[in-house]
Amino acid sequence: MPGILRVLASRAAPVVRGQTANIASSPAKEKIGAMETSVALGLFSLAILGPSGWILSHLEDYKKKE
C-alpha cells in the first residue's frame, strides 16, 4: 500500500506545485476514423448505461419478496 501512495504522490506533486506534465509532445501517428469513433462511443455508452437499464427494467422483480 505505501508503494501505491508513493506513486500517486509523485504524480500529483508537480500539479500541486503549479507545474504541468507533458502528456503528448507530438501529434497522433494515425488518424482515428468516424467509424472507429462511433464504435468506441457506442461500446462505452453500452458499458455505462447497460447495467443501469437492466436494473431499471427488472425493478419490479427486485421488489418482490419470495
N, CA, C and O atoms as a Maestro MAE file, in Angstrom:
{
 s_m_m2io_version
 :::
 2.0.0
}

f_m_ct {
 s_m_title
 :::
 protein
 m_atom[264] {
  # First column is atom index #
  i_m_mmod_type
  r_m_x_coord
  r_m_y_coord
  r_m_z_coord
  i_m_residue_number
  s_m_chain_name
  s_m_pdb_residue_name
  s_m_pdb_atom_name
  i_m_atomic_number
  :::
  1 25 0.807 -1.202 0.000 1 A "MET " " N  " 7
  2 3 0.000 0.000 0.000 1 A "MET " " CA " 6
  3 2 0.852 1.268 0.000 1 A "MET " " C  " 6
  4 15 0.531 2.208 -0.728 1 A "MET " " O  " 8
  5 25 1.924 1.328 0.789 2 A "PRO " " N  " 7
  6 3 2.733 2.555 0.749 2 A "PRO " " CA " 6
  7 2 3.335 2.818 -0.623 2 A "PRO " " C  " 6
  8 15 3.537 3.974 -0.996 2 A "PRO " " O  " 8
  9 25 3.626 1.759 -1.384 3 A "GLY " " N  " 7
  10 3 4.172 1.943 -2.728 3 A "GLY " " CA " 6
  11 2 3.198 2.646 -3.645 3 A "GLY " " C  " 6
  12 15 3.590 3.499 -4.442 3 A "GLY " " O  " 8
  13 25 1.921 2.288 -3.537 4 A "ILE " " N  " 7
  14 3 0.896 2.924 -4.374 4 A "ILE " " CA " 6
  15 2 0.764 4.394 -4.013 4 A "ILE " " C  " 6
  16 15 0.647 5.250 -4.890 4 A "ILE " " O  " 8
  17 25 0.783 4.686 -2.708 5 A "LEU " " N  " 7
  18 3 0.681 6.080 -2.273 5 A "LEU " " CA " 6
  19 2 1.879 6.894 -2.739 5 A "LEU " " C  " 6
  20 15 1.733 8.067 -3.085 5 A "LEU " " O  " 8
  21 25 3.054 6.288 -2.752 6 A "ARG " " N  " 7
  22 3 4.254 6.979 -3.203 6 A "ARG " " CA " 6
  23 2 4.156 7.324 -4.684 6 A "ARG " " C  " 6
  24 15 4.549 8.415 -5.099 6 A "ARG " " O  " 8
  25 25 3.631 6.396 -5.480 7 A "VAL " " N  " 7
  26 3 3.473 6.641 -6.916 7 A "VAL " " CA " 6
  27 2 2.445 7.746 -7.155 7 A "VAL " " C  " 6
  28 15 2.671 8.644 -7.966 7 A "VAL " " O  " 8
  29 25 1.316 7.678 -6.446 8 A "LEU " " N  " 7
  30 3 0.297 8.716 -6.611 8 A "LEU " " CA " 6
  31 2 0.813 10.078 -6.174 8 A "LEU " " C  " 6
  32 15 0.528 11.086 -6.820 8 A "LEU " " O  " 8
  33 25 1.562 10.116 -5.093 9 A "ALA " " N  " 7
  34 3 2.096 11.390 -4.610 9 A "ALA " " CA " 6
  35 2 3.118 11.959 -5.590 9 A "ALA " " C  " 6
  36 15 3.172 13.172 -5.791 9 A "ALA " " O  " 8
  37 25 3.924 11.101 -6.195 10 A "SER " " N  " 7
  38 3 4.926 11.595 -7.140 10 A "SER " " CA " 6
  39 2 4.270 12.144 -8.402 10 A "SER " " C  " 6
  40 15 4.805 13.062 -9.024 10 A "SER " " O  " 8
  41 25 3.122 11.596 -8.788 11 A "ARG " " N  " 7
  42 3 2.422 12.106 -9.967 11 A "ARG " " CA " 6
  43 2 1.622 13.364 -9.649 11 A "ARG " " C  " 6
  44 15 1.445 14.219 -10.517 11 A "ARG " " O  " 8
  45 25 1.137 13.488 -8.418 12 A "ALA " " N  " 7
  46 3 0.316 14.632 -8.046 12 A "ALA " " CA " 6
  47 2 1.166 15.830 -7.639 12 A "ALA " " C  " 6
  48 15 0.692 16.965 -7.704 12 A "ALA " " O  " 8
  49 25 2.413 15.606 -7.219 13 A "ALA " " N  " 7
  50 3 3.243 16.694 -6.707 13 A "ALA " " CA " 6
  51 2 3.473 17.808 -7.730 13 A "ALA " " C  " 6
  52 15 3.330 18.974 -7.361 13 A "ALA " " O  " 8
  53 25 3.818 17.529 -8.987 14 A "PRO " " N  " 7
  54 3 4.014 18.637 -9.940 14 A "PRO " " CA " 6
  55 2 2.745 19.453 -10.171 14 A "PRO " " C  " 6
  56 15 2.821 20.660 -10.402 14 A "PRO " " O  " 8
  57 25 1.588 18.814 -10.112 15 A "VAL " " N  " 7
  58 3 0.334 19.527 -10.320 15 A "VAL " " CA " 6
  59 2 0.075 20.470 -9.153 15 A "VAL " " C  " 6
  60 15 -0.390 21.595 -9.341 15 A "VAL " " O  " 8
  61 25 0.377 20.004 -7.954 16 A "VAL " " N  " 7
  62 3 0.168 20.829 -6.767 16 A "VAL " " CA " 6
  63 2 1.113 22.027 -6.783 16 A "VAL " " C  " 6
  64 15 0.743 23.121 -6.357 16 A "VAL " " O  " 8
  65 25 2.312 21.824 -7.266 17 A "ARG " " N  " 7
  66 3 3.301 22.901 -7.322 17 A "ARG " " CA " 6
  67 2 3.036 23.892 -8.453 17 A "ARG " " C  " 6
  68 15 3.705 24.922 -8.530 17 A "ARG " " O  " 8
  69 25 2.093 23.610 -9.314 18 A "GLY " " N  " 7
  70 3 1.775 24.519 -10.409 18 A "GLY " " CA " 6
  71 2 2.426 24.132 -11.725 18 A "GLY " " C  " 6
  72 15 2.250 24.834 -12.720 18 A "GLY " " O  " 8
  73 25 3.167 23.047 -11.759 19 A "GLN " " N  " 7
  74 3 3.790 22.598 -12.995 19 A "GLN " " CA " 6
  75 2 2.806 21.715 -13.743 19 A "GLN " " C  " 6
  76 15 1.968 21.049 -13.135 19 A "GLN " " O  " 8
  77 25 2.910 21.715 -15.039 20 A "THR " " N  " 7
  78 3 2.050 20.845 -15.826 20 A "THR " " CA " 6
  79 2 2.898 19.767 -16.479 20 A "THR " " C  " 6
  80 15 4.043 20.009 -16.862 20 A "THR " " O  " 8
  81 25 2.336 18.594 -16.600 21 A "ALA " " N  " 7
  82 3 3.036 17.476 -17.210 21 A "ALA " " CA " 6
  83 2 2.734 17.437 -18.705 21 A "ALA " " C  " 6
  84 15 1.617 17.740 -19.124 21 A "ALA " " O  " 8
  85 25 3.718 17.068 -19.497 22 A "ASN " " N  " 7
  86 3 3.520 16.896 -20.940 22 A "ASN " " CA " 6
  87 2 3.010 15.486 -21.184 22 A "ASN " " C  " 6
  88 15 3.731 14.512 -20.967 22 A "ASN " " O  " 8
  89 25 1.785 15.381 -21.629 23 A "ILE " " N  " 7
  90 3 1.212 14.068 -21.892 23 A "ILE " " CA " 6
  91 2 1.644 13.582 -23.271 23 A "ILE " " C  " 6
  92 15 2.058 12.433 -23.423 23 A "ILE " " O  " 8
  93 25 1.551 14.439 -24.263 24 A "ALA " " N  " 7
  94 3 1.961 14.086 -25.619 24 A "ALA " " CA " 6
  95 2 2.728 15.267 -26.203 24 A "ALA " " C  " 6
  96 15 2.302 16.417 -26.099 24 A "ALA " " O  " 8
  97 25 3.844 14.965 -26.806 25 A "SER " " N  " 7
  98 3 4.665 16.048 -27.341 25 A "SER " " CA " 6
  99 2 4.578 16.157 -28.857 25 A "SER " " C  " 6
  100 15 5.178 17.053 -29.451 25 A "SER " " O  " 8
  101 25 3.840 15.256 -29.481 26 A "SER " " N  " 7
  102 3 3.721 15.301 -30.938 26 A "SER " " CA " 6
  103 2 2.301 14.903 -31.333 26 A "SER " " C  " 6
  104 15 1.568 14.333 -30.524 26 A "SER " " O  " 8
  105 25 1.916 15.199 -32.561 27 A "PRO " " N  " 7
  106 3 0.572 14.801 -32.998 27 A "PRO " " CA " 6
  107 2 0.443 13.282 -33.088 27 A "PRO " " C  " 6
  108 15 1.441 12.562 -33.092 27 A "PRO " " O  " 8
  109 25 -0.771 12.820 -33.158 28 A "ALA " " N  " 7
  110 3 -1.030 11.388 -33.238 28 A "ALA " " CA " 6
  111 2 -0.414 10.795 -34.504 28 A "ALA " " C  " 6
  112 15 -0.350 11.450 -35.545 28 A "ALA " " O  " 8
  113 25 0.033 9.554 -34.398 29 A "LYS " " N  " 7
  114 3 0.654 8.892 -35.548 29 A "LYS " " CA " 6
  115 2 -0.383 8.462 -36.575 29 A "LYS " " C  " 6
  116 15 -0.113 8.471 -37.776 29 A "LYS " " O  " 8
  117 25 -1.570 8.085 -36.107 30 A "GLU " " N  " 7
  118 3 -2.629 7.649 -37.014 30 A "GLU " " CA " 6
  119 2 -3.893 8.433 -36.717 30 A "GLU " " C  " 6
  120 15 -4.185 8.743 -35.562 30 A "GLU " " O  " 8
  121 25 -4.632 8.749 -37.751 31 A "LYS " " N  " 7
  122 3 -5.920 9.406 -37.591 31 A "LYS " " CA " 6
  123 2 -6.961 8.373 -37.192 31 A "LYS " " C  " 6
  124 15 -6.936 7.242 -37.676 31 A "LYS " " O  " 8
  125 25 -7.869 8.755 -36.319 32 A "ILE " " N  " 7
  126 3 -8.952 7.871 -35.919 32 A "ILE " " CA " 6
  127 2 -10.168 8.241 -36.760 32 A "ILE " " C  " 6
  128 15 -10.590 9.397 -36.789 32 A "ILE " " O  " 8
  129 25 -10.720 7.252 -37.436 33 A "GLY " " N  " 7
  130 3 -11.835 7.495 -38.344 33 A "GLY " " CA " 6
  131 2 -13.164 7.640 -37.632 33 A "GLY " " C  " 6
  132 15 -13.273 7.398 -36.429 33 A "GLY " " O  " 8
  133 25 -14.168 8.036 -38.388 34 A "ALA " " N  " 7
  134 3 -15.508 8.228 -37.845 34 A "ALA " " CA " 6
  135 2 -16.121 6.902 -37.391 34 A "ALA " " C  " 6
  136 15 -16.830 6.858 -36.385 34 A "ALA " " O  " 8
  137 25 -15.852 5.833 -38.120 35 A "MET " " N  " 7
  138 3 -16.405 4.526 -37.752 35 A "MET " " CA " 6
  139 2 -15.803 4.040 -36.436 35 A "MET " " C  " 6
  140 15 -16.529 3.540 -35.577 35 A "MET " " O  " 8
  141 25 -14.499 4.177 -36.267 36 A "GLU " " N  " 7
  142 3 -13.863 3.756 -35.023 36 A "GLU " " CA " 6
  143 2 -14.365 4.574 -33.846 36 A "GLU " " C  " 6
  144 15 -14.573 4.043 -32.755 36 A "GLU " " O  " 8
  145 25 -14.561 5.875 -34.070 37 A "THR " " N  " 7
  146 3 -15.058 6.744 -33.010 37 A "THR " " CA " 6
  147 2 -16.474 6.356 -32.618 37 A "THR " " C  " 6
  148 15 -16.783 6.282 -31.428 37 A "THR " " O  " 8
  149 25 -17.335 6.109 -33.590 38 A "SER " " N  " 7
  150 3 -18.717 5.759 -33.280 38 A "SER " " CA " 6
  151 2 -18.808 4.400 -32.589 38 A "SER " " C  " 6
  152 15 -19.627 4.225 -31.688 38 A "SER " " O  " 8
  153 25 -17.986 3.444 -32.993 39 A "VAL " " N  " 7
  154 3 -17.986 2.133 -32.333 39 A "VAL " " CA " 6
  155 2 -17.514 2.282 -30.887 39 A "VAL " " C  " 6
  156 15 -18.107 1.694 -29.982 39 A "VAL " " O  " 8
  157 25 -16.468 3.050 -30.662 40 A "ALA " " N  " 7
  158 3 -15.955 3.246 -29.307 40 A "ALA " " CA " 6
  159 2 -16.986 3.947 -28.425 40 A "ALA " " C  " 6
  160 15 -17.191 3.545 -27.280 40 A "ALA " " O  " 8
  161 25 -17.636 4.991 -28.942 41 A "LEU " " N  " 7
  162 3 -18.662 5.685 -28.161 41 A "LEU " " CA " 6
  163 2 -19.852 4.772 -27.871 41 A "LEU " " C  " 6
  164 15 -20.420 4.814 -26.780 41 A "LEU " " O  " 8
  165 25 -20.220 3.961 -28.835 42 A "GLY " " N  " 7
  166 3 -21.320 3.019 -28.623 42 A "GLY " " CA " 6
  167 2 -21.005 1.991 -27.553 42 A "GLY " " C  " 6
  168 15 -21.851 1.681 -26.714 42 A "GLY " " O  " 8
  169 25 -19.790 1.462 -27.579 43 A "LEU " " N  " 7
  170 3 -19.406 0.473 -26.575 43 A "LEU " " CA " 6
  171 2 -19.296 1.088 -25.183 43 A "LEU " " C  " 6
  172 15 -19.692 0.470 -24.195 43 A "LEU " " O  " 8
  173 25 -18.758 2.305 -25.106 44 A "PHE " " N  " 7
  174 3 -18.682 2.973 -23.810 44 A "PHE " " CA " 6
  175 2 -20.070 3.238 -23.244 44 A "PHE " " C  " 6
  176 15 -20.317 2.999 -22.062 44 A "PHE " " O  " 8
  177 25 -20.973 3.731 -24.083 45 A "SER " " N  " 7
  178 3 -22.315 4.023 -23.590 45 A "SER " " CA " 6
  179 2 -23.053 2.738 -23.211 45 A "SER " " C  " 6
  180 15 -23.820 2.733 -22.248 45 A "SER " " O  " 8
  181 25 -22.834 1.665 -23.942 46 A "LEU " " N  " 7
  182 3 -23.436 0.382 -23.583 46 A "LEU " " CA " 6
  183 2 -22.884 -0.120 -22.253 46 A "LEU " " C  " 6
  184 15 -23.631 -0.645 -21.428 46 A "LEU " " O  " 8
  185 25 -21.584 0.039 -22.044 47 A "ALA " " N  " 7
  186 3 -20.967 -0.416 -20.794 47 A "ALA " " CA " 6
  187 2 -21.451 0.396 -19.598 47 A "ALA " " C  " 6
  188 15 -21.544 -0.129 -18.489 47 A "ALA " " O  " 8
  189 25 -21.758 1.663 -19.816 48 A "ILE " " N  " 7
  190 3 -22.195 2.511 -18.709 48 A "ILE " " CA " 6
  191 2 -23.709 2.406 -18.510 48 A "ILE " " C  " 6
  192 15 -24.174 2.250 -17.381 48 A "ILE " " O  " 8
  193 25 -24.474 2.489 -19.589 49 A "LEU " " N  " 7
  194 3 -25.929 2.520 -19.481 49 A "LEU " " CA " 6
  195 2 -26.573 1.133 -19.458 49 A "LEU " " C  " 6
  196 15 -27.712 0.997 -19.012 49 A "LEU " " O  " 8
  197 25 -25.880 0.119 -19.921 50 A "GLY " " N  " 7
  198 3 -26.443 -1.229 -19.964 50 A "GLY " " CA " 6
  199 2 -26.845 -1.780 -18.605 50 A "GLY " " C  " 6
  200 15 -27.993 -2.189 -18.432 50 A "GLY " " O  " 8
  201 25 -25.935 -1.805 -17.633 51 A "PRO " " N  " 7
  202 3 -26.318 -2.346 -16.313 51 A "PRO " " CA " 6
  203 2 -27.433 -1.552 -15.636 51 A "PRO " " C  " 6
  204 15 -28.324 -2.138 -15.021 51 A "PRO " " O  " 8
  205 25 -27.391 -0.228 -15.744 52 A "SER " " N  " 7
  206 3 -28.454 0.564 -15.115 52 A "SER " " CA " 6
  207 2 -29.784 0.336 -15.818 52 A "SER " " C  " 6
  208 15 -30.825 0.303 -15.163 52 A "SER " " O  " 8
  209 25 -29.771 0.180 -17.123 53 A "GLY " " N  " 7
  210 3 -31.000 -0.131 -17.849 53 A "GLY " " CA " 6
  211 2 -31.559 -1.486 -17.471 53 A "GLY " " C  " 6
  212 15 -32.774 -1.656 -17.364 53 A "GLY " " O  " 8
  213 25 -30.673 -2.455 -17.269 54 A "TRP " " N  " 7
  214 3 -31.097 -3.788 -16.837 54 A "TRP " " CA " 6
  215 2 -31.782 -3.714 -15.479 54 A "TRP " " C  " 6
  216 15 -32.843 -4.305 -15.280 54 A "TRP " " O  " 8
  217 25 -31.181 -2.996 -14.556 55 A "ILE " " N  " 7
  218 3 -31.749 -2.870 -13.210 55 A "ILE " " CA " 6
  219 2 -33.099 -2.166 -13.270 55 A "ILE " " C  " 6
  220 15 -34.056 -2.609 -12.634 55 A "ILE " " O  " 8
  221 25 -33.186 -1.073 -14.029 56 A "LEU " " N  " 7
  222 3 -34.451 -0.345 -14.106 56 A "LEU " " CA " 6
  223 2 -35.544 -1.162 -14.782 56 A "LEU " " C  " 6
  224 15 -36.710 -1.056 -14.401 56 A "LEU " " O  " 8
  225 25 -35.199 -1.968 -15.766 57 A "SER " " N  " 7
  226 3 -36.220 -2.761 -16.448 57 A "SER " " CA " 6
  227 2 -36.688 -3.938 -15.597 57 A "SER " " C  " 6
  228 15 -37.791 -4.439 -15.812 57 A "SER " " O  " 8
  229 25 -35.887 -4.391 -14.643 58 A "HIS " " N  " 7
  230 3 -36.251 -5.504 -13.766 58 A "HIS " " CA " 6
  231 2 -36.538 -5.046 -12.339 58 A "HIS " " C  " 6
  232 15 -36.455 -5.838 -11.401 58 A "HIS " " O  " 8
  233 25 -36.873 -3.776 -12.179 59 A "LEU " " N  " 7
  234 3 -37.086 -3.213 -10.851 59 A "LEU " " CA " 6
  235 2 -38.233 -3.897 -10.116 59 A "LEU " " C  " 6
  236 15 -38.139 -4.129 -8.910 59 A "LEU " " O  " 8
  237 25 -39.300 -4.221 -10.814 60 A "GLU " " N  " 7
  238 3 -40.443 -4.890 -10.173 60 A "GLU " " CA " 6
  239 2 -40.058 -6.278 -9.679 60 A "GLU " " C  " 6
  240 15 -40.551 -6.721 -8.642 60 A "GLU " " O  " 8
  241 25 -39.190 -6.966 -10.404 61 A "ASP " " N  " 7
  242 3 -38.733 -8.275 -9.957 61 A "ASP " " CA " 6
  243 2 -37.915 -8.186 -8.679 61 A "ASP " " C  " 6
  244 15 -37.983 -9.075 -7.830 61 A "ASP " " O  " 8
  245 25 -37.144 -7.118 -8.541 62 A "TYR " " N  " 7
  246 3 -36.316 -6.946 -7.352 62 A "TYR " " CA " 6
  247 2 -37.156 -6.554 -6.138 62 A "TYR " " C  " 6
  248 15 -36.747 -6.804 -5.004 62 A "TYR " " O  " 8
  249 25 -38.322 -5.945 -6.354 63 A "LYS " " N  " 7
  250 3 -39.171 -5.532 -5.249 63 A "LYS " " CA " 6
  251 2 -39.901 -6.700 -4.614 63 A "LYS " " C  " 6
  252 15 -40.265 -6.627 -3.440 63 A "LYS " " O  " 8
  253 25 -40.127 -7.777 -5.359 64 A "LYS " " N  " 7
  254 3 -40.860 -8.931 -4.852 64 A "LYS " " CA " 6
  255 2 -40.042 -9.641 -3.783 64 A "LYS " " C  " 6
  256 15 -38.832 -9.825 -3.917 64 A "LYS " " O  " 8
  257 25 -40.734 -10.036 -2.720 65 A "LYS " " N  " 7
  258 3 -40.084 -10.821 -1.661 65 A "LYS " " CA " 6
  259 2 -40.585 -12.253 -1.764 65 A "LYS " " C  " 6
  260 15 -41.764 -12.525 -1.540 65 A "LYS " " O  " 8
  261 25 -39.705 -13.142 -2.095 66 A "GLU " " N  " 7
  262 3 -40.088 -14.537 -2.214 66 A "GLU " " CA " 6
  263 2 -39.174 -15.395 -1.384 66 A "GLU " " C  " 6
  264 15 -39.333 -16.615 -1.351 66 A "GLU " " O  " 8
  :::
 }
 m_bond[263] {
  # First column is bond index #
  i_m_from
  i_m_to
  i_m_order
  :::
  1 1 2 1
  2 2 3 1
  3 3 4 2
  4 3 5 1
  5 5 6 1
  6 6 7 1
  7 7 8 2
  8 7 9 1
  9 9 10 1
  10 10 11 1
  11 11 12 2
  12 11 13 1
  13 13 14 1
  14 14 15 1
  15 15 16 2
  16 15 17 1
  17 17 18 1
  18 18 19 1
  19 19 20 2
  20 19 21 1
  21 21 22 1
  22 22 23 1
  23 23 24 2
  24 23 25 1
  25 25 26 1
  26 26 27 1
  27 27 28 2
  28 27 29 1
  29 29 30 1
  30 30 31 1
  31 31 32 2
  32 31 33 1
  33 33 34 1
  34 34 35 1
  35 35 36 2
  36 35 37 1
  37 37 38 1
  38 38 39 1
  39 39 40 2
  40 39 41 1
  41 41 42 1
  42 42 43 1
  43 43 44 2
  44 43 45 1
  45 45 46 1
  46 46 47 1
  47 47 48 2
  48 47 49 1
  49 49 50 1
  50 50 51 1
  51 51 52 2
  52 51 53 1
  53 53 54 1
  54 54 55 1
  55 55 56 2
  56 55 57 1
  57 57 58 1
  58 58 59 1
  59 59 60 2
  60 59 61 1
  61 61 62 1
  62 62 63 1
  63 63 64 2
  64 63 65 1
  65 65 66 1
  66 66 67 1
  67 67 68 2
  68 67 69 1
  69 69 70 1
  70 70 71 1
  71 71 72 2
  72 71 73 1
  73 73 74 1
  74 74 75 1
  75 75 76 2
  76 75 77 1
  77 77 78 1
  78 78 79 1
  79 79 80 2
  80 79 81 1
  81 81 82 1
  82 82 83 1
  83 83 84 2
  84 83 85 1
  85 85 86 1
  86 86 87 1
  87 87 88 2
  88 87 89 1
  89 89 90 1
  90 90 91 1
  91 91 92 2
  92 91 93 1
  93 93 94 1
  94 94 95 1
  95 95 96 2
  96 95 97 1
  97 97 98 1
  98 98 99 1
  99 99 100 2
  100 99 101 1
  101 101 102 1
  102 102 103 1
  103 103 104 2
  104 103 105 1
  105 105 106 1
  106 106 107 1
  107 107 108 2
  108 107 109 1
  109 109 110 1
  110 110 111 1
  111 111 112 2
  112 111 113 1
  113 113 114 1
  114 114 115 1
  115 115 116 2
  116 115 117 1
  117 117 118 1
  118 118 119 1
  119 119 120 2
  120 119 121 1
  121 121 122 1
  122 122 123 1
  123 123 124 2
  124 123 125 1
  125 125 126 1
  126 126 127 1
  127 127 128 2
  128 127 129 1
  129 129 130 1
  130 130 131 1
  131 131 132 2
  132 131 133 1
  133 133 134 1
  134 134 135 1
  135 135 136 2
  136 135 137 1
  137 137 138 1
  138 138 139 1
  139 139 140 2
  140 139 141 1
  141 141 142 1
  142 142 143 1
  143 143 144 2
  144 143 145 1
  145 145 146 1
  146 146 147 1
  147 147 148 2
  148 147 149 1
  149 149 150 1
  150 150 151 1
  151 151 152 2
  152 151 153 1
  153 153 154 1
  154 154 155 1
  155 155 156 2
  156 155 157 1
  157 157 158 1
  158 158 159 1
  159 159 160 2
  160 159 161 1
  161 161 162 1
  162 162 163 1
  163 163 164 2
  164 163 165 1
  165 165 166 1
  166 166 167 1
  167 167 168 2
  168 167 169 1
  169 169 170 1
  170 170 171 1
  171 171 172 2
  172 171 173 1
  173 173 174 1
  174 174 175 1
  175 175 176 2
  176 175 177 1
  177 177 178 1
  178 178 179 1
  179 179 180 2
  180 179 181 1
  181 181 182 1
  182 182 183 1
  183 183 184 2
  184 183 185 1
  185 185 186 1
  186 186 187 1
  187 187 188 2
  188 187 189 1
  189 189 190 1
  190 190 191 1
  191 191 192 2
  192 191 193 1
  193 193 194 1
  194 194 195 1
  195 195 196 2
  196 195 197 1
  197 197 198 1
  198 198 199 1
  199 199 200 2
  200 199 201 1
  201 201 202 1
  202 202 203 1
  203 203 204 2
  204 203 205 1
  205 205 206 1
  206 206 207 1
  207 207 208 2
  208 207 209 1
  209 209 210 1
  210 210 211 1
  211 211 212 2
  212 211 213 1
  213 213 214 1
  214 214 215 1
  215 215 216 2
  216 215 217 1
  217 217 218 1
  218 218 219 1
  219 219 220 2
  220 219 221 1
  221 221 222 1
  222 222 223 1
  223 223 224 2
  224 223 225 1
  225 225 226 1
  226 226 227 1
  227 227 228 2
  228 227 229 1
  229 229 230 1
  230 230 231 1
  231 231 232 2
  232 231 233 1
  233 233 234 1
  234 234 235 1
  235 235 236 2
  236 235 237 1
  237 237 238 1
  238 238 239 1
  239 239 240 2
  240 239 241 1
  241 241 242 1
  242 242 243 1
  243 243 244 2
  244 243 245 1
  245 245 246 1
  246 246 247 1
  247 247 248 2
  248 247 249 1
  249 249 250 1
  250 250 251 1
  251 251 252 2
  252 251 253 1
  253 253 254 1
  254 254 255 1
  255 255 256 2
  256 255 257 1
  257 257 258 1
  258 258 259 1
  259 259 260 2
  260 259 261 1
  261 261 262 1
  262 262 263 1
  263 263 264 2
  :::
 }
}
